[in-house]
C-alpha cells in the first residue's frame, strides 16, 4: 500500500506503538530504509529493522518507527474537501 507520503504529512497509526494506541495522530518526519543507521533521542545508534517512517506526536519528545502500511494519511481522499456553496435554484 503506497500512499506517496512526504515528510511533514499527518497520518493516523493503525497499530499499537510503544505507548501510542492505534488511531494516534502523528507527523511523518523521515523515511528510513531497512539497514540504515539511525540515532535514537538518547544518542544510541541502531540499525533500522524494516522500511518505515519515523513519526512524532506534537508536543511530545521521541519518535516511533511505523511501516507505511500501518499509517493512514490524513489528506487527499481522507480529508473533507471544502465545496463551493451553490445558490439554490427556485422550484418551478
MOZIZI-V599228 format. One record per helix or strand of 3 or more residues. SS is the DSSP state (A for helix, B for strand). FROM is the first residue (numbers start at 1). LEN is the number of residues. If there is no record, write none. Layout:
# MOZIZI-V599228
ss->(SS SS)
from->(FROM FROM)
len->(LEN LEN)
This chain:
# MOZIZI-V599228
ss->(B B B B B B A B A)
from->(10 25 37 45 52 64 68 71 76)
len->(4 8 3 3 5 3 3 3 3)
